[in-house]
Amino acid sequence: MRKQLIGATRYAEYDMRSDLYGHIQQLPLEFFHTYRTGDIMSRLINDIGALRMVMGPTILQWGNTLVSL
């Protein structure tokens, strides 16, 4: 169950990154003049990674709680 859950969160992370990359490509040029490239990249990498790390354990804990009840 954990292996499948981790795999599912990896696919979700990939989809989020792909969607976000497409969104960033459509942003106006002024956006990139306002924010530094390093800040944008840091947010993309760290925030999506953190979201994936929350998704997997949260789903697993809810499943364990429901089974325990």
Residue pairs with C-beta under 8 A, 6 or more apart in sequence:
1 60
1 63
2 60
5 56
5 59
5 60
6 56
9 52
9 55
9 56
9 59
10 52
12 52
12 55
13 48
13 49
13 51
13 52
16 48
16 51
17 44
17 48
20 44
20 48
24 40
24 44
32 40
